[in-house]
Amino acid sequence: MRFSSPQDSNPETRPARCRTTPHHRPHAIAICEMALTLITVLPHSEQEMECEDERMPSRCRTALHIVTTTLFAAVVLFGILMAYVTGYQFIHTEQHHLSFGLYGATLSLHLFLQSLFAFLEHRHMRSSARPQHLRRSVALCIAAYQEDPDYLRKCLRSVRRISFPGLKVVLVVDGNRPEDGYMMDIFQEVMGGEDQAGSVVWKGNYHSDGGGGGGVGGGGGARSASLHAEETAHVARLVRNCRYSCIMQEWGGKREVMYTAFKALGDSVDYMQVCDSDTVLDPACTIEMLKILEEDAKVGGVGGDVQILNKYDSWISFLSSVRYWMAFNVERACQSYFGCVQCISGPLGMYRNSLLQQFLEPWYDQTFLGSKCSFGDDRHLTNRVLSFGYKTKFTARAQCQTETPTRYLRWLNQQTRWSKSYFREWLYNALWFHKHSLWMTYESVVTGFFPFFLVATVIHLFYRGRLWNILLFLLTVQLVGMVKATYACFLRGSLVMIFMSLYSLLYMSSLLPAKIFALLTINKAGWGTSGRRKIVVNLIGAVPVTVWGAVLLGGVAYTIYCETQEPFSETEKALLIAGAILYACYWIILLVLYLAIVAKRCNKREEQYHLPYAEA
């Protein structure tokens, strides 16, 4: 079939190169085809040639940035490795009982710079108030899985008090069995009943028809696929038309839950706020995060200050509370200074929706070593933002309180799961170093390889055969912890941060082996922690700690054996006595302070809800 235009029908208006006689037509057609080919291959205009010229420098700059950041990362790693291996010492005693070397100076400089940039970022947060832009639309997406009814009720009540007009709320429950129905009942109770809050029990989800066929249309053919399409359309209409909506769907993990909220909302809102069902939100959190995104169009995501809701339930939850404050207000505040926060935490975060919708499918379909990823959802969401070259920020002006494990083994399983996602996302994050500040490259190298240097240091000192080396290592760990705790006390203005130094022992004894175990089992899937309504104890987390404890005890036994072969020198004996007394005094003082400040409040749980937005 031939299509013609009015221009083609008029011989006078045809291009001269195509006006031929029948005798010359075959030869002319060949010439025309060659001309058209050249026209197609070559740039059509000077403007396109200029575009090509512009692309070349852009590609060259990108390649140069990649080479630069790669070399920088290699130099940083090589420098730390050389400082560690050579053991160069600036000053030392005559018999090298005490020394300060290049490796220690490197780590000290890192802590100083991190604290400095965190302080500068906090000063910027406290500067003049930014203008408020309330014309934007925001949707709050809450993920729930076997939630404790008390926590869920507190979460939803705090949502009702958020001071943002027209906030849309979507609660997605990971599970549609009858025993999961209590969460929908609580939602309707708090959010206003069926008249104001829409709800639906979905037999499937976006990636399953609920029929056990292994996928959409897997068992029912075209009819099943058609029915599934109708159900997804109904869910989307419900979410977009109702201000408050609750969806119970087939179990699929947290990422499936988050995907449902993001997909159903589509492009109907400007910003997506995320929250967990065990979190109590500050009324101003939405506005404060929105200010950051509105202030700079290059910011793609922002996180807030996550604090612990149940910090006085146990010693592990209390130590987690001081660790959380340090992680957010020092470590992530420092990253925020350079616009490269590497994880926007699930309890409190906000994303630019136009950006989020661009990588929604790749984010959901993430695989690692051939297996679909089922954890690290928030960290990968942040990394997707960074991969587009957008900044990620932190603001301490947006706050929330969230639940943390109160039992040691449950906490250990949580930390193992987080460590798995950290190492996996570290590899993905490294692909985008060139799009961001060199600080992101530097900090990723330092924090990524630090656990391995620390493990090597511990094994080396514990099996060196000198008791003083072990004692000096323990003293150094607590000294570094005290320095960081003192700075945190100054920055927060609270003496309670002095207990941050206790966390260093927890890190050495438990978190360090958990990180190594996480790396060795990085491809094992699972939630890692159970739902909060019914706590399930997983003993697998105790395996790496037990092995690590055996390694350390073996080192102590070997050292004692070596020391008994020859008597201590007078100098070493004096150092051992002084060091042991100093170490014992440290623990006695911290224990007394803990009993006086913390332990007496553990049985008065209502006191922990000290923030104005948290309910007792």
C-alpha positions as CSV (number, residue, x, y, z in Angstrom):
1,M,0.0,0.0,0.0
2,R,1.3,3.4,-0.9
3,F,0.6,6.6,1.0
4,S,0.8,9.9,-0.7
5,S,0.6,13.5,0.4
6,P,-0.9,16.5,-1.5
7,Q,2.6,17.5,-2.2
8,D,3.4,14.2,-3.9
9,S,0.3,14.5,-6.1
10,N,1.5,17.7,-7.6
11,P,4.5,17.2,-9.9
12,E,5.3,20.9,-9.7
13,T,5.8,20.7,-6.0
14,R,7.9,17.5,-5.9
15,P,11.6,17.9,-5.1
16,A,13.7,18.2,-8.2
17,R,15.8,15.2,-7.4
18,C,12.7,12.9,-7.6
19,R,11.3,14.3,-10.9
20,T,12.3,11.6,-13.4
21,T,11.2,10.1,-16.7
22,P,10.1,6.4,-16.8
23,H,13.2,5.6,-18.8
24,H,15.5,6.8,-16.0
25,R,13.3,5.8,-13.1
26,P,15.2,2.7,-11.8
27,H,18.5,4.5,-11.8
28,A,16.9,7.6,-10.2
29,I,15.3,5.6,-7.5
30,A,18.6,4.1,-6.6
31,I,20.1,7.6,-6.4
32,C,17.2,8.8,-4.2
33,E,17.6,5.8,-1.8
34,M,21.3,6.5,-1.4
35,A,20.5,10.2,-0.7
36,L,17.8,9.3,1.8
37,T,20.3,6.9,3.5
38,L,22.9,9.6,3.8
39,I,20.3,12.1,5.1
40,T,19.2,9.5,7.7
41,V,22.7,8.7,8.9
42,L,24.1,12.1,9.0
43,P,22.9,14.8,11.4
44,H,19.9,16.6,9.9
45,S,20.8,20.1,11.1
46,E,23.5,22.2,12.7
47,Q,21.5,22.0,15.9
48,E,21.8,18.2,16.0
49,M,25.5,18.5,15.3
50,E,25.8,20.9,18.2
51,C,23.9,18.4,20.4
52,E,26.4,15.7,19.4
53,D,29.2,18.0,20.3
54,E,27.6,18.7,23.7
55,R,27.2,15.0,24.4
56,M,30.9,14.3,23.9
57,P,32.2,16.6,26.6
58,S,29.4,15.3,28.9
59,R,30.5,11.7,28.4
60,C,34.1,12.7,28.9
61,R,33.3,14.4,32.1
62,T,31.4,11.4,33.3
63,A,34.3,9.1,32.4
64,L,36.7,11.5,34.1
65,H,34.5,11.5,37.3
66,I,34.4,7.7,37.3
67,V,38.2,7.4,37.0
68,T,38.8,10.1,39.6
69,T,36.5,8.6,42.2
70,T,37.8,5.1,41.5
71,L,41.4,6.3,42.0
72,F,40.4,8.2,45.1
73,A,38.7,5.2,46.6
74,A,41.8,3.1,45.8
75,V,44.1,5.7,47.4
76,V,42.0,5.9,50.6
77,L,41.9,2.1,50.9
78,F,45.6,1.7,50.1
79,G,46.5,4.5,52.6
80,I,44.6,2.9,55.4
81,L,46.0,-0.5,54.6
82,M,49.6,0.8,54.6
83,A,49.0,2.7,57.8
84,Y,47.7,-0.6,59.4
85,V,50.3,-2.9,57.9
86,T,53.4,-0.8,58.5
87,G,52.3,0.1,62.0
88,Y,54.3,3.4,61.8
89,Q,54.4,5.1,65.2
90,F,54.8,8.8,65.8
91,I,55.5,8.5,69.5
92,H,56.0,5.5,71.8
93,T,57.5,4.5,75.2
94,E,60.9,2.9,75.4
95,Q,59.6,-0.6,75.4
96,H,56.6,0.2,73.1
97,H,54.0,-0.4,75.9
98,L,52.2,2.8,74.8
99,S,52.3,4.3,71.4
100,F,50.4,6.5,68.9
101,G,50.8,5.7,65.3
102,L,49.6,6.5,61.8
103,Y,46.6,4.2,61.8
104,G,45.4,5.7,65.1
105,A,45.9,9.2,63.7
106,T,43.9,8.3,60.6
107,L,40.9,7.0,62.6
108,S,41.1,10.0,64.9
109,L,41.1,12.4,62.0
110,H,38.0,10.6,60.6
111,L,36.1,11.0,63.9
112,F,37.1,14.7,64.1
113,L,35.9,15.4,60.5
114,Q,32.7,13.5,61.0
115,S,31.9,15.4,64.2
116,L,32.8,18.7,62.6
117,F,30.6,18.3,59.5
118,A,27.7,17.0,61.7
119,F,28.0,20.1,63.9
120,L,28.0,22.4,60.8
121,E,24.9,20.6,59.5
122,H,23.1,21.0,62.8
123,R,23.9,24.7,62.8
124,H,22.4,25.0,59.3
125,M,19.2,23.2,60.6
126,R,18.9,25.8,63.4
127,S,19.3,28.7,61.0
128,S,16.4,30.9,59.9
129,A,13.1,29.1,59.3
130,R,12.5,28.2,55.7
131,P,9.3,29.4,53.9
132,Q,6.4,26.9,54.2
133,H,4.9,25.5,51.0
134,L,1.7,23.7,51.8
135,R,0.3,23.6,48.3
136,R,1.9,20.3,47.5
137,S,0.1,17.0,48.0
138,V,1.6,14.3,50.2
139,A,0.7,10.7,50.8
140,L,1.8,8.8,53.9
141,C,2.4,5.1,53.3
142,I,2.4,2.8,56.3
143,A,3.6,-0.8,56.2
144,A,2.2,-3.2,58.8
145,Y,3.0,-6.8,59.5
146,Q,1.6,-8.7,62.6
147,E,1.8,-5.4,64.5
148,D,1.2,-5.1,68.2
149,P,-2.3,-3.5,68.6
150,D,-1.0,-0.9,71.1
151,Y,1.8,0.2,68.8
152,L,-0.5,0.4,65.7
153,R,-3.1,2.4,67.6
154,K,-0.4,4.9,68.8
155,C,0.9,5.1,65.3
156,L,-2.5,5.9,63.7
157,R,-3.4,8.4,66.4
158,S,-0.2,10.3,65.8
159,V,-1.0,10.3,62.1
160,R,-4.3,12.0,62.8
161,R,-2.5,14.8,64.6
162,I,0.0,15.6,61.8
163,S,-0.3,19.3,61.0
164,F,-0.5,19.1,57.2
165,P,-3.7,19.8,55.3
166,G,-5.1,17.1,53.1
167,L,-2.6,14.5,54.0
168,K,-3.5,11.2,52.3
169,V,-2.9,8.0,54.4
170,V,-2.5,4.5,53.0
171,L,-2.1,1.5,55.4
172,V,-1.1,-1.7,53.7
173,V,-1.2,-4.9,55.8
174,D,1.1,-7.7,54.8
175,G,-1.3,-10.6,55.2
176,N,-5.0,-11.2,54.5
177,R,-5.8,-14.0,56.8
178,P,-8.6,-13.7,59.4
179,E,-6.1,-13.3,62.2
180,D,-4.7,-10.2,60.4
181,G,-8.1,-8.5,60.4
182,Y,-7.6,-6.8,63.8
183,M,-5.2,-4.3,62.1
184,M,-8.0,-3.2,59.7
185,D,-10.4,-2.9,62.6
186,I,-8.0,-0.6,64.5
187,F,-7.5,1.5,61.3
188,Q,-11.3,2.0,60.9
189,E,-11.6,2.7,64.7
190,V,-9.0,5.4,64.7
191,M,-9.4,6.9,61.3
192,G,-13.1,7.4,61.4
193,G,-14.9,4.2,60.3
194,E,-16.1,3.0,56.9
195,D,-17.7,6.4,56.1
196,Q,-14.3,8.2,56.1
197,A,-11.8,5.4,55.7
198,G,-12.0,3.1,52.7
199,S,-10.8,-0.5,53.1
200,V,-10.4,-3.7,51.0
201,V,-9.3,-7.3,51.6
202,W,-7.3,-8.3,48.5
203,K,-6.9,-12.0,47.9
204,G,-3.7,-11.4,46.0
205,N,-1.4,-8.4,45.5
206,Y,0.1,-6.6,42.5
207,H,2.3,-9.6,41.6
208,S,0.0,-12.5,42.6
209,D,-3.6,-13.3,41.8
210,G,-4.0,-15.0,45.2
211,G,-4.9,-18.3,43.6
212,G,-1.6,-20.1,44.3
213,G,-0.6,-20.1,40.7
214,G,2.7,-18.5,41.3
215,G,1.9,-15.3,39.6
216,V,-0.7,-13.2,37.8
217,G,-2.7,-15.5,35.6
218,G,-0.5,-18.4,36.6
219,G,-3.4,-20.9,37.2
220,G,-6.6,-19.3,35.7
221,G,-5.5,-18.2,32.3
222,A,-7.0,-15.1,30.7
223,R,-10.0,-15.0,33.0
224,S,-7.7,-14.9,36.1
225,A,-5.5,-12.2,34.5
226,S,-8.6,-10.2,33.7
227,L,-10.0,-10.5,37.2
228,H,-6.6,-9.5,38.7
229,A,-6.6,-6.4,36.5
230,E,-10.0,-5.5,37.8
231,E,-8.8,-5.9,41.4
232,T,-5.7,-3.8,40.9
233,A,-7.8,-1.1,39.3
234,H,-10.3,-1.2,42.2
235,V,-7.4,-0.9,44.7
236,A,-6.0,2.1,42.8
237,R,-9.4,3.8,42.7
238,L,-9.9,3.3,46.4
239,V,-6.5,4.7,47.3
240,R,-6.8,7.7,45.1
241,N,-10.4,8.6,45.9
242,C,-10.3,8.1,49.7
243,R,-8.2,10.3,52.0
244,Y,-7.7,7.3,54.4
245,S,-7.5,3.8,53.0
246,C,-6.5,0.4,54.3
247,I,-5.5,-2.6,52.1
248,M,-5.1,-6.2,53.4
249,Q,-3.2,-8.2,50.8
250,E,-1.6,-11.6,50.3
251,W,1.7,-11.9,52.2
252,G,4.7,-10.9,50.2
253,G,7.1,-9.1,52.4
254,K,7.7,-5.5,53.2
255,R,8.8,-4.6,49.7
256,E,5.5,-5.9,48.3
257,V,3.6,-3.8,50.8
258,M,5.5,-0.7,49.9
259,Y,5.1,-1.4,46.2
260,T,1.3,-1.6,46.6
261,A,1.1,1.8,48.2
262,F,3.5,3.4,45.6
263,K,1.8,1.8,42.6
264,A,-1.8,2.5,43.7
265,L,-1.0,6.1,44.3
266,G,0.9,6.5,41.0
267,D,1.4,10.2,40.1
268,S,-1.6,11.4,42.1
269,V,0.6,13.1,44.7
270,D,3.8,15.2,44.7
271,Y,5.6,13.5,47.6
272,M,5.6,10.1,49.2
273,Q,6.2,9.8,53.0
274,V,7.0,6.4,54.4
275,C,6.3,5.1,57.9
276,D,6.3,1.8,59.8
277,S,3.3,0.7,61.9
278,D,5.3,0.8,65.2
279,T,6.2,4.4,64.8
280,V,4.8,7.5,66.6
281,L,5.1,10.6,64.4
282,D,5.7,14.2,65.4
283,P,2.9,16.5,64.2
284,A,5.4,18.7,62.4
285,C,7.4,15.9,60.7
286,T,5.7,16.1,57.3
287,I,6.1,19.9,57.0
288,E,9.7,19.8,58.1
289,M,10.7,17.2,55.6
290,L,8.6,18.9,52.9
291,K,10.6,22.1,53.5
292,I,13.9,20.4,52.7
293,L,12.5,19.0,49.4
294,E,10.9,22.3,48.4
295,E,14.1,24.3,49.2
296,D,16.3,22.4,46.8
297,A,15.0,20.7,43.6
298,K,18.1,18.6,43.5
299,V,17.1,16.8,46.7
300,G,15.3,13.5,46.0
301,G,14.7,12.2,49.5
302,V,14.9,13.3,53.1
303,G,14.9,11.4,56.4
304,G,14.2,12.5,60.0
305,D,15.4,11.9,63.5
306,V,14.3,8.4,64.6
307,Q,14.2,7.9,68.3
308,I,13.3,4.9,70.4
309,L,9.8,4.6,71.8
310,N,10.4,1.8,74.3
311,K,13.9,2.7,75.4
312,Y,13.3,1.8,79.1
313,D,11.9,-1.7,78.4
314,S,15.4,-3.3,78.8
315,W,19.1,-2.6,78.8
316,I,19.4,-3.5,75.1
317,S,16.6,-1.1,74.1
318,F,18.2,1.7,76.1
319,L,21.6,1.2,74.5
320,S,19.9,1.2,71.2
321,S,18.3,4.6,72.0
322,V,21.7,6.3,72.5
323,R,23.1,4.5,69.5
324,Y,20.2,5.7,67.3
325,W,20.8,9.3,68.4
326,M,24.5,9.0,67.5
327,A,23.7,7.3,64.1
328,F,21.2,10.0,63.0
329,N,22.5,13.2,64.6
330,V,26.2,12.6,64.0
331,E,26.8,10.1,61.2
332,R,23.8,10.9,59.0
333,A,24.0,14.6,59.8
334,C,27.6,14.5,58.5
335,Q,26.4,12.7,55.3
336,S,23.6,15.2,54.9
337,Y,26.2,18.1,54.9
338,F,27.4,16.6,51.6
339,G,23.9,15.6,50.4
340,C,24.6,11.9,50.4
341,V,22.7,10.2,53.3
342,Q,23.1,6.5,52.4
343,C,19.9,5.2,54.1
344,I,16.6,7.1,54.7
345,S,15.1,5.1,57.5
346,G,11.8,3.4,57.1
347,P,10.1,4.9,60.1
348,L,10.4,8.5,58.8
349,G,11.3,9.5,55.3
350,M,9.9,11.4,52.3
351,Y,10.6,11.1,48.6
352,R,10.0,13.1,45.5
353,N,7.2,11.1,43.8
354,S,8.0,12.0,40.2
355,L,11.5,10.5,40.8
356,L,10.2,7.5,42.8
357,Q,7.9,6.4,40.0
358,Q,10.8,6.3,37.5
359,F,12.6,3.6,39.4
360,L,9.7,1.8,41.1
361,E,9.8,-1.3,39.0
362,P,13.6,-1.8,39.1
363,W,13.5,-1.2,42.9
364,Y,10.9,-3.9,43.3
365,D,12.6,-6.3,40.9
366,Q,16.0,-6.1,42.6
367,T,18.0,-9.3,42.6
368,F,21.4,-10.2,44.1
369,L,23.4,-13.3,43.1
370,G,20.4,-14.6,41.2
371,S,17.9,-14.3,44.1
372,K,15.2,-11.7,44.6
373,C,16.0,-9.3,47.5
374,S,13.6,-9.5,50.4
375,F,15.2,-7.1,52.8
376,G,17.0,-3.7,52.8
377,D,14.1,-2.1,51.1
378,D,14.6,1.4,52.6
379,R,18.4,1.4,51.9
380,H,17.9,0.3,48.3
381,L,15.2,3.0,47.9
382,T,17.7,5.6,49.0
383,N,20.3,4.2,46.7
384,R,18.0,4.4,43.8
385,V,17.6,8.1,44.5
386,L,21.4,8.5,44.6
387,S,21.8,6.6,41.4
388,F,19.8,9.3,39.6
389,G,22.3,11.9,40.9
390,Y,19.8,13.5,43.4
391,K,20.8,14.5,46.9
392,T,19.5,12.8,50.0
393,K,19.3,14.8,53.2
394,F,18.6,14.5,57.0
395,T,16.7,17.0,59.2
396,A,16.6,16.7,63.0
397,R,13.6,19.0,62.9
398,A,11.4,16.1,61.8
399,Q,11.2,13.5,64.6
400,C,9.5,10.2,65.4
401,Q,9.7,7.4,67.9
402,T,9.8,3.8,66.9
403,E,9.9,0.4,68.6
404,T,13.2,-1.6,68.9
405,P,13.8,-5.2,70.1
406,T,14.0,-5.6,73.9
407,R,15.5,-9.0,73.8
408,Y,19.1,-9.7,72.9
409,L,18.6,-12.4,70.3
410,R,15.9,-10.5,68.5
411,W,18.1,-7.4,68.4
412,L,21.0,-9.6,67.1
413,N,18.8,-10.9,64.3
414,Q,17.7,-7.4,63.4
415,Q,21.3,-6.2,63.3
416,T,22.3,-9.2,61.1
417,R,19.6,-8.4,58.6
418,W,20.6,-4.8,58.5
419,S,24.3,-5.7,58.0
420,K,23.3,-8.0,55.1
421,S,21.6,-5.1,53.3
422,Y,24.5,-2.8,54.1
423,F,27.1,-4.9,52.4
424,R,24.8,-5.7,49.5
425,E,23.9,-2.1,49.0
426,W,27.5,-1.0,49.4
427,L,28.3,-2.7,46.1
428,Y,25.4,-1.0,44.4
429,N,26.2,2.3,45.9
430,A,29.7,2.1,44.6
431,L,28.4,2.4,41.1
432,W,27.3,6.0,41.7
433,F,30.3,7.4,43.7
434,H,31.1,9.6,40.7
435,K,27.7,11.4,40.8
436,H,28.3,12.7,44.4
437,S,30.7,14.3,46.7
438,L,34.1,12.6,47.3
439,W,33.0,12.4,51.0
440,M,30.6,9.7,50.0
441,T,33.4,7.7,48.4
442,Y,35.7,8.3,51.4
443,E,33.2,7.4,54.1
444,S,32.0,4.3,52.2
445,V,35.5,2.9,52.0
446,V,36.3,3.7,55.6
447,T,33.1,2.3,57.1
448,G,32.9,-0.6,54.7
449,F,36.4,-2.0,55.4
450,F,36.6,-1.0,59.1
451,P,35.1,-4.2,60.5
452,F,37.7,-6.3,58.7
453,F,40.6,-4.2,60.0
454,L,39.1,-4.5,63.5
455,V,38.7,-8.3,63.4
456,A,42.3,-8.6,62.2
457,T,43.4,-6.3,65.1
458,V,41.5,-8.2,67.7
459,I,42.9,-11.6,66.6
460,H,46.4,-10.3,66.3
461,L,46.4,-8.7,69.8
462,F,44.6,-11.6,71.5
463,Y,47.1,-14.2,70.1
464,R,50.2,-12.2,70.5
465,G,51.0,-13.7,73.8
466,R,51.1,-10.5,75.9
467,L,48.4,-9.8,78.5
468,W,49.1,-6.1,78.3
469,N,48.1,-6.0,74.6
470,I,44.7,-7.3,75.4
471,L,44.2,-4.9,78.3
472,L,45.4,-2.0,76.3
473,F,43.0,-2.9,73.5
474,L,40.1,-2.9,75.9
475,L,41.1,0.4,77.4
476,T,41.5,1.9,73.9
477,V,38.0,0.8,72.9
478,Q,36.4,2.4,75.9
479,L,38.5,5.5,75.5
480,V,37.3,6.0,71.9
481,G,33.8,5.3,73.2
482,M,34.1,8.0,75.9
483,V,35.4,10.6,73.4
484,K,32.4,10.0,71.1
485,A,30.0,9.9,74.1
486,T,31.4,13.2,75.5
487,Y,30.9,14.9,72.1
488,A,27.4,13.5,71.9
489,C,26.7,14.9,75.4
490,F,27.8,18.3,74.2
491,L,25.9,18.2,70.9
492,R,22.6,16.9,72.5
493,G,23.0,18.8,75.8
494,S,22.2,15.6,77.8
495,L,24.3,13.6,80.2
496,V,22.5,10.4,79.2
497,M,24.7,10.2,76.1
498,I,27.6,9.2,78.3
499,F,26.2,5.7,78.1
500,M,27.1,5.6,74.4
501,S,30.5,4.4,75.6
502,L,28.9,1.2,76.8
503,Y,27.7,0.5,73.3
504,S,31.3,0.0,72.2
505,L,31.6,-3.2,74.2
506,L,28.3,-4.4,72.7
507,Y,29.7,-3.7,69.2
508,M,32.9,-5.6,69.9
509,S,31.3,-8.6,71.5
510,S,28.1,-9.0,69.4
511,L,27.7,-6.6,66.4
512,L,31.2,-7.3,65.0
513,P,30.7,-11.1,64.6
514,A,27.1,-10.5,63.4
515,K,28.5,-8.4,60.5
516,I,30.9,-11.1,59.5
517,F,28.1,-13.7,59.7
518,A,25.9,-11.4,57.6
519,L,28.5,-11.2,54.9
520,L,28.9,-15.0,54.8
521,T,25.1,-15.5,54.6
522,I,24.4,-12.4,52.5
523,N,22.1,-14.2,50.1
524,K,19.9,-15.8,52.7
525,A,16.4,-14.3,52.6
526,G,13.8,-13.5,55.3
527,W,12.4,-10.7,57.4
528,G,15.1,-11.3,60.0
529,T,12.8,-10.2,62.9
530,S,9.4,-11.5,63.6
531,G,6.1,-9.6,64.0
532,R,5.6,-7.7,67.2
533,R,2.3,-9.3,68.1
534,K,3.9,-12.7,68.6
535,I,7.7,-12.7,69.2
536,V,9.5,-15.6,67.7
537,V,13.0,-16.3,69.0
538,N,15.5,-17.3,66.3
539,L,18.6,-18.9,67.9
540,I,20.7,-18.8,64.7
541,G,21.8,-15.3,65.6
542,A,23.7,-16.7,68.6
543,V,26.0,-18.9,66.4
544,P,28.4,-16.1,65.3
545,V,28.6,-14.6,68.8
546,T,29.3,-18.1,70.3
547,V,32.1,-18.7,67.7
548,W,33.5,-15.2,68.3
549,G,33.5,-15.7,72.0
550,A,35.3,-19.0,71.6
551,V,38.0,-17.3,69.5
552,L,38.5,-14.6,72.1
553,L,38.6,-17.0,75.0
554,G,41.1,-19.1,73.1
555,G,43.3,-16.0,72.7
556,V,43.1,-15.2,76.4
557,A,44.0,-18.8,77.3
558,Y,47.0,-18.8,74.9
559,T,48.2,-15.4,76.3
560,I,48.0,-16.6,79.9
561,Y,50.0,-19.7,78.9
562,C,52.6,-17.6,77.2
563,E,52.9,-15.2,80.1
564,T,53.4,-18.0,82.6
565,Q,56.5,-19.1,80.8
566,E,58.5,-16.1,81.9
567,P,57.9,-13.6,84.7
568,F,56.5,-10.1,84.1
569,S,59.0,-7.2,84.1
570,E,58.5,-4.5,86.8
571,T,57.3,-2.0,84.2
572,E,54.8,-4.3,82.7
573,K,53.5,-5.5,86.1
574,A,52.9,-1.8,87.1
575,L,51.1,-1.1,83.8
576,L,48.9,-4.2,84.2
577,I,47.9,-3.2,87.7
578,A,47.3,0.4,86.8
579,G,45.4,-0.5,83.6
580,A,43.2,-3.1,85.4
581,I,42.4,-0.6,88.2
582,L,41.5,2.1,85.6
583,Y,39.3,-0.3,83.6
584,A,37.5,-1.6,86.7
585,C,36.9,2.0,87.9
586,Y,35.4,2.9,84.6
587,W,32.9,0.1,84.7
588,I,32.1,0.7,88.4
589,I,31.3,4.4,87.7
590,L,29.2,3.6,84.6
591,L,27.3,0.9,86.5
592,V,26.5,3.3,89.3
593,L,25.3,5.9,86.9
594,Y,23.3,3.4,85.0
595,L,21.6,2.2,88.2
596,A,20.9,5.8,89.3
597,I,19.7,7.2,86.0
598,V,18.4,4.4,83.9
599,A,17.6,1.2,85.8
600,K,15.1,2.9,88.2
601,R,13.1,4.1,85.3
602,C,12.8,0.8,83.5
603,N,9.8,-0.2,85.7
604,K,8.1,3.1,85.0
605,R,7.4,2.8,81.3
606,E,5.1,5.8,81.1
607,E,8.1,8.1,81.6
608,Q,9.6,7.1,78.4
609,Y,7.0,8.9,76.3
610,H,8.7,12.3,76.9
611,L,8.0,13.8,73.5
612,P,4.9,16.0,73.3
613,Y,3.4,13.9,70.5
614,A,3.9,10.5,72.1
615,E,1.1,9.0,74.1
616,A,1.5,7.0,77.3
